[in-house]
Structures are given as structure tokens and as C-alpha cells.
Amino acid sequence: MSTVLATFSVLKDHVKLRVNQDSVAIDNIVFKLHYRATFLILLIGCLLVTSRQFIGDHIKCIIDNDERILGHVIDTFCFFTSTFTVSKYMNATEVELGHIPHPGIGSHTEEDEIVHHAYYQWVPFVLFFQAILFYIPHYLWRSAEGGRLKVLVSGLHTASLCLRDEKLDMGNGKSIPSKADRDEKIQIIRNAFLNRLHANRPWAYYLGFCEVLNFVNVLGQIYVTNWFLGGAFMDLGNLVTQADETDWNQKMTPLDVVFPKVTKCIFHKYGPSGGIQRHDALCIMALNIVNEKIYTFLWFWFIILAVITGLALVWRILTMILHARSIGFNRLIFSMACPGKYNPWDVLRVTHEYHFGDWLFLYYIAKNLDNYVFKELLEQLAHDMEDWRASRLKQRLPTLDEEEPLKTI
């Protein structure tokens, strides 16, 4: 157990097991599955394939003689070049009958088809690179958002406890704001929201772009992983799920085709007389025990993540269509963002004049406020919208009065 903790101790400073009360939500759960869950899964896989604490040496080759120095050299040579298996010997029946010692291992000629396996030396680098790619959309979105929501809603997480006229100090640098502080903060949000009315389009477009980028990235990672494994990743899940119990009880499992446990490697060197000696080695690929588990899990995870992300994009399109047209839709959306009871007509009155970007910005404000504060903010915004409509109407009345005599002539 101590070796496991030692292996993953490098991640302890980068994994948040507890949610900070002052944290601000600037994205949804699907977005978090990409830059938190998938990023962490890939980093764990990277640590597993680089750790010797679980499987020992990544590769161990045996040759005819017992030269220890030569054996170490061959181990290094075969790991950093490639090993291979013979395609015609990938036969479970031949293994069961004892005609060959291991799947893919046997004598071969130049005409026989062989499959080289060199991916194992690149696995940790590829997994780490994929983890970075899953984090990039979040990094772009966080940079574009610029902490705008945090500035607006900071200090209102405990606003429902504002029952005193004076601020209450709770110690450890924390305090409960007074009623006046709460009202002042709500007024700041109102002014900031109204001043940016119809100006939140880039904010919403950038969020939508990063969500599309998540979807494109997960699809791209599926194809990249398939290319990396020589075209074997696409059918990896089917290979595992369609294999029956007898297949797994045999000496050759379905995954041995993609992740062979024993391979061949040929090493040439000069002998004592100056001639070239050929050493035909069998290599134990202990690393593939971990690789097959990682990539089998990633096959299922990437498929599930792609489906969920695609459905999230469909949901985003529905919000663009229905945000200013349906009272029931707004009631559903804002009840999920900020549970509680409030007048849904206020939501429709507020959002009817808004662009989708304004509606989405209001939705994320709701996600970061408790129901009591958001209800008060929503009611005030509804009154502000009525005053805004009235002022627009007054600006148009003189023009209508001037055109009226022309219509009567």
C-alpha cells in the first residue's frame, strides 16, 4: 500500500478532493469531465507505465547463453528499438497443442509476415500529451473568462445568512456580510449586468467554442490512439466484450494480439573472431500487462465521454432556441442552477429582451448564488427591464408624433 501511495503522491498537490466554498463555477459538469476526470485518468496511466514498483522491469529478454552484461544490453536494445511477433503464430489452437511456446513466437522466414511492436516506449509520452490536450480547452476558456464571474459573485456565498446590520467576523479571515454589504453587492451585479447588456456575445461564443473544442478533441483522441496502436484501438472494446469465458481461460487471450506478453527480438554483435553473431532473444513484455488495462479502460471512457459531450452540444443548441421563448424551459433551467421558488415570469421578462449571451451569463450567475439572493436579483432586474423598455418607448414617441400629421394629409 505504501508503494501505491508513493507512486501517486506526486498528484496530491494537484487534485482537489474538497470543493472550496469560494470557488466559482464557470462551466458545467461535462466540461469538468474533460479537464478534471480525463486529465487525471491519463496522468494516472502515465505514472503507472513509468513506475517499476508494480511490474518490475518493463522488458526482460532471455538468450541462449548466460552472459549477464550481454543480457542487459539486449534488454536496453530491444526496449528502445522494437520487438516483433509472427502473425501466423497468433493462433490459440497452436498454443494449446504445444506446437509453439507463446502466441506469435516461432521460427520464421523472410516471407512470413511479422508485426513490430514499438509503441510501448512511447506510451507515457503519448498519455501525458493527451492529458495536456484535454486540459487546453479549459485553459483557453478560463483565460477568456478572465475571472469576471468571480469578481461579481465573490462575497455572496454566505449572503443568505445576512441577518445583521453589521458584519460578523467568524475568524480565520472569514466573515458574514451585513445586509448593507449584501444589497451593495447585488447592486454592483445589477449595474455590471445592465451595462454589459447585449455585450456578452463574445463571452457566450467563446464558451460554446471551447465546448465544441472538447467534442472535437475527444473524437480526435480516439483516432490518434487508434493510429498509435496500429489500427487496433477501434475494435479493442469489442474484442474484450465479445470474448467468452473460455477465451480468457486459454493461454492466449484476445488482448494478446494487441498487447503481446512475449515477443521476439534479434540482436547482432561482433564475435571473438570478428564475425557477426546473431542473438535471437525472447522478451517478456511486463509493461503490456498495464498497457492493456489502460487502453481498454480508455476505449470505454472515450466512447462514453464523446456521447455525453455530443449530447451536451445538442442541449446547448436547445438553450439557444428556447431561452427567450418558453417559461417552462426557463423554470427548469434556473431551478437546476439555483434550486428554490421564484416567479418564472420574471425570468421570461428578463430574458425576452436578452441575447443568448446575456441569458447564459445570467444562468452562471444563478449557479453561483443561493436562491434567496438570486430571487432578489431577478426581481430587481425585471423592474430594471420594465424601466428600460419605458425609456425606449419615450424616445420613440416624439418621432411618432411628428409623423402623424403626414399620415392625415
VEXVEXPA-528968 format. One line per field, with one value per residue (C-alpha): residue number from 1; residue in one letter; x, y, z. Coordinates in steps of 0.5 Angstrom, whole numbers, plus 500, padded with zeros to 3 digits. Layout:
k [NUM  ...]
r [A  ...]
px [X  ...]
py [Y  ...]
pz [Z  ...]
//
This chain:
k [1  2  3  4  5  6  7  8  9  10  11  12  13  14  15  16  17  18  19  20  21  22  23  24  25  26  27  28  29  30  31  32  33  34  35  36  37  38  39  40  41  42  43  44  45  46  47  48  49  50  51  52  53  54  55  56  57  58  59  60  61  62  63  64  65  66  67  68  69  70  71  72  73  74  75  76  77  78  79  80  81  82  83  84  85  86  87  88  89  90  91  92  93  94  95  96  97  98  99  100  101  102  103  104  105  106  107  108  109  110  111  112  113  114  115  116  117  118  119  120  121  122  123  124  125  126  127  128  129  130  131  132  133  134  135  136  137  138  139  140  141  142  143  144  145  146  147  148  149  150  151  152  153  154  155  156  157  158  159  160  161  162  163  164  165  166  167  168  169  170  171  172  173  174  175  176  177  178  179  180  181  182  183  184  185  186  187  188  189  190  191  192  193  194  195  196  197  198  199  200  201  202  203  204  205  206  207  208  209  210  211  212  213  214  215  216  217  218  219  220  221  222  223  224  225  226  227  228  229  230  231  232  233  234  235  236  237  238  239  240  241  242  243  244  245  246  247  248  249  250  251  252  253  254  255  256  257  258  259  260  261  262  263  264  265  266  267  268  269  270  271  272  273  274  275  276  277  278  279  280  281  282  283  284  285  286  287  288  289  290  291  292  293  294  295  296  297  298  299  300  301  302  303  304  305  306  307  308  309  310  311  312  313  314  315  316  317  318  319  320  321  322  323  324  325  326  327  328  329  330  331  332  333  334  335  336  337  338  339  340  341  342  343  344  345  346  347  348  349  350  351  352  353  354  355  356  357  358  359  360  361  362  363  364  365  366  367  368  369  370  371  372  373  374  375  376  377  378  379  380  381  382  383  384  385  386  387  388  389  390  391  392  393  394  395  396  397  398  399  400  401  402  403  404  405  406  407  408  409]
r [M  S  T  V  L  A  T  F  S  V  L  K  D  H  V  K  L  R  V  N  Q  D  S  V  A  I  D  N  I  V  F  K  L  H  Y  R  A  T  F  L  I  L  L  I  G  C  L  L  V  T  S  R  Q  F  I  G  D  H  I  K  C  I  I  D  N  D  E  R  I  L  G  H  V  I  D  T  F  C  F  F  T  S  T  F  T  V  S  K  Y  M  N  A  T  E  V  E  L  G  H  I  P  H  P  G  I  G  S  H  T  E  E  D  E  I  V  H  H  A  Y  Y  Q  W  V  P  F  V  L  F  F  Q  A  I  L  F  Y  I  P  H  Y  L  W  R  S  A  E  G  G  R  L  K  V  L  V  S  G  L  H  T  A  S  L  C  L  R  D  E  K  L  D  M  G  N  G  K  S  I  P  S  K  A  D  R  D  E  K  I  Q  I  I  R  N  A  F  L  N  R  L  H  A  N  R  P  W  A  Y  Y  L  G  F  C  E  V  L  N  F  V  N  V  L  G  Q  I  Y  V  T  N  W  F  L  G  G  A  F  M  D  L  G  N  L  V  T  Q  A  D  E  T  D  W  N  Q  K  M  T  P  L  D  V  V  F  P  K  V  T  K  C  I  F  H  K  Y  G  P  S  G  G  I  Q  R  H  D  A  L  C  I  M  A  L  N  I  V  N  E  K  I  Y  T  F  L  W  F  W  F  I  I  L  A  V  I  T  G  L  A  L  V  W  R  I  L  T  M  I  L  H  A  R  S  I  G  F  N  R  L  I  F  S  M  A  C  P  G  K  Y  N  P  W  D  V  L  R  V  T  H  E  Y  H  F  G  D  W  L  F  L  Y  Y  I  A  K  N  L  D  N  Y  V  F  K  E  L  L  E  Q  L  A  H  D  M  E  D  W  R  A  S  R  L  K  Q  R  L  P  T  L  D  E  E  E  P  L  K  T  I]
px [500  506  509  502  502  509  507  501  504  506  499  497  498  494  488  482  479  475  471  473  467  469  470  466  463  465  463  459  460  461  467  470  470  475  480  479  477  480  486  487  486  491  496  495  496  503  505  503  507  513  513  517  514  508  511  519  523  519  522  527  530  533  538  542  548  548  552  549  552  550  543  543  545  540  534  536  537  530  526  529  528  523  520  516  511  510  503  502  503  498  494  491  490  497  499  494  497  504  507  509  511  508  503  507  513  516  521  520  523  523  517  513  509  512  509  513  512  515  509  511  517  512  506  508  510  503  499  502  501  494  493  495  490  484  486  488  480  479  486  483  476  479  484  478  473  478  475  469  464  469  469  462  459  465  463  456  456  454  449  443  446  446  441  445  446  454  459  460  467  468  475  481  480  472  466  459  457  452  445  448  454  449  445  451  454  447  447  454  452  446  450  455  450  446  452  454  447  448  455  456  456  464  463  458  461  468  465  461  467  471  465  466  473  472  468  473  479  476  474  481  484  480  483  490  490  488  494  498  496  497  489  488  484  478  476  479  473  469  475  474  467  465  471  467  470  473  478  480  482  486  494  492  487  484  489  495  494  495  499  503  507  512  516  522  528  534  541  547  554  562  564  571  574  571  565  558  554  546  543  535  532  525  523  518  514  511  509  504  500  499  498  492  489  490  488  482  479  481  477  470  472  473  466  462  466  464  457  456  460  455  449  452  452  445  443  447  443  437  438  440  433  429  432  427  421  419  417  417  424  427  424  427  434  434  431  437  442  439  434  428  422  421  417  418  415  421  426  422  421  429  431  426  430  437  441  443  450  446  442  448  451  445  445  452  451  445  449  454  449  444  436  435  440  438  431  432  437  432  426  430  433  426  424  430  428  421  424  429  423  419  425  426  419  419  425  421  414  417  418  411  408  412  410  403  401  404  399  393  394]
py [500  505  504  506  512  514  513  518  522  527  528  530  538  538  534  538  533  538  544  551  555  561  557  560  555  558  551  545  538  536  541  538  531  533  538  534  527  525  529  526  519  520  522  516  512  516  514  507  506  509  506  500  499  495  490  491  491  494  489  483  479  472  469  462  464  467  473  478  484  482  481  488  490  487  489  496  495  491  497  503  499  495  487  483  477  473  474  466  464  468  462  460  453  452  454  449  444  446  447  454  456  463  467  470  466  461  460  465  466  473  472  471  477  480  485  490  493  500  503  501  506  512  510  515  521  520  519  526  529  527  530  536  537  535  541  546  548  549  554  558  559  561  566  569  569  573  572  576  572  571  579  579  574  574  575  573  565  567  572  568  569  576  578  583  590  590  585  579  576  569  568  565  571  569  574  574  581  585  587  593  590  584  590  594  587  586  593  592  586  589  595  591  586  592  596  590  588  586  586  579  575  574  571  566  565  563  558  555  555  551  546  545  544  539  535  535  534  527  525  527  523  517  517  519  513  508  511  510  503  501  501  496  501  502  495  494  494  490  485  485  485  479  474  469  466  460  465  468  461  460  461  466  472  477  482  478  480  488  487  481  479  475  478  477  481  480  483  483  484  482  475  474  472  479  475  478  474  474  473  471  473  472  478  479  485  486  493  491  488  495  498  493  495  503  503  498  503  509  506  505  512  516  513  515  522  523  521  526  531  531  531  537  541  539  541  548  549  548  553  558  556  556  561  567  563  558  560  552  552  558  555  548  551  556  551  547  552  555  551  555  558  565  568  565  571  575  570  571  578  579  574  576  582  579  576  569  571  575  570  565  570  570  563  562  568  564  558  562  565  562  562  568  573  571  571  579  580  577  581  588  586  585  592  595  592  595  602  600  599  605  610  607  608  615  616  614  618  625  621  618  625  628  623  623  630  627  621  625  629]
pz [500  502  495  492  496  494  487  487  492  486  484  491  491  484  486  489  494  497  494  496  498  495  488  482  477  470  466  467  469  462  462  468  466  460  464  471  470  464  465  472  469  463  469  473  467  465  472  472  466  468  475  477  483  481  475  476  469  463  459  460  455  455  450  449  453  461  459  464  461  454  457  460  453  450  454  453  446  445  449  445  438  438  439  434  433  428  425  423  430  433  434  440  438  436  443  447  443  445  438  440  447  446  442  436  438  433  427  421  414  411  407  414  416  422  427  430  437  439  442  449  449  447  452  458  453  449  455  458  451  451  458  456  450  455  459  454  452  460  460  454  457  464  460  456  462  466  473  471  475  481  482  481  486  491  498  497  498  505  503  506  513  512  518  522  521  522  519  523  524  524  525  520  515  514  516  514  511  513  510  507  504  501  498  495  492  489  486  483  480  477  474  471  468  465  463  459  456  449  450  453  446  446  453  450  444  447  452  446  442  448  449  441  442  448  443  437  442  445  437  435  441  439  432  435  440  434  430  435  437  429  428  434  438  435  436  443  447  442  443  450  451  445  448  452  459  455  451  458  461  455  454  449  451  446  448  447  439  441  447  447  453  450  444  440  439  434  437  432  435  433  436  438  431  428  425  426  431  432  438  438  444  448  451  457  456  463  461  457  463  465  458  456  462  461  454  455  460  456  450  454  457  451  448  454  454  447  447  453  450  444  448  452  445  443  450  448  442  445  450  445  441  448  452  451  448  454  461  463  460  464  470  469  468  473  478  477  477  483  487  490  489  485  480  473  469  472  468  462  462  464  458  453  451  452  447  449  451  457  458  459  463  468  468  471  476  478  479  484  488  493  492  496  493  486  487  490  484  479  481  481  474  472  474  471  464  465  466  460  456  458  457  450  448  451  446  440  442  439  432  432  434  428  423  425  421  415  415  416  410]
//
